Amino acid sequence: MGIDGTVAMIVWSLILFLPAMVTNALPVLTRVLFRNKHPIDFYRNFIDGRRILGDGKTWEGFTLGLIGGSSLGLCYVFISKNALWFLYGFSMGLGALLGDLINAFVKRRLGMRGGAPFPPFDQIDYLLGSFFIIKWLGIDSLIDVSLDLWNLLVAISISLILHPMTNLIAYVFKIKDVPW
């Protein structure tokens, strides 16, 4: 694959995973947008006595993230003239959020506090979740797009660089309490 092919693969992977990336970034804004937030786990503990997910996973963040991924899917509809891209954006967003929730659940089981760093899972959980949902539902084949492991690996590589940078920016602007 030449340089043109490599650049095309990177750009295409970004386009395919952008709904997941936007979805993953938006819930942090609930800190500045909402005074009262409602945890998804309703403050309940798991059988191990620890919170199921913790205070950081809220219905407001989940909804904001899902709106973001769906909105990007809607933009793709206008560009492609294919309404199924909305389903793609929604599903990418849903998968990203579910991947993040699974990561939070695992972190609580390991006794980690909310917001504690858990590399590399914090940087890739949402990509794995979105990839799994799209493949499981077969949405990529519905819109005649080849979402494959190469796209996922490119997106993961990009996320391992961008995720820490965007978290640092959010910390500097006091949107996050920690720089990771």
Secondary structure, 3 states (H helix, E strand, C coil): CCHHHHHHHHHHHHHHHHHHHHHHHHHHHHHHHCCCCCECCCCCECCCCCECCCCCCEHHHHHHHHHHHHHHHHHHHHHHCCCHHHHHHHHHHHHHHHHHHHHHHHHHHCCCCCCCCCCCHHHHHHHHHHHHHHHHHCHHHHCCCCCCHHHHHHHHHHHHHHHHHHHHHHHHCCCCCCCC
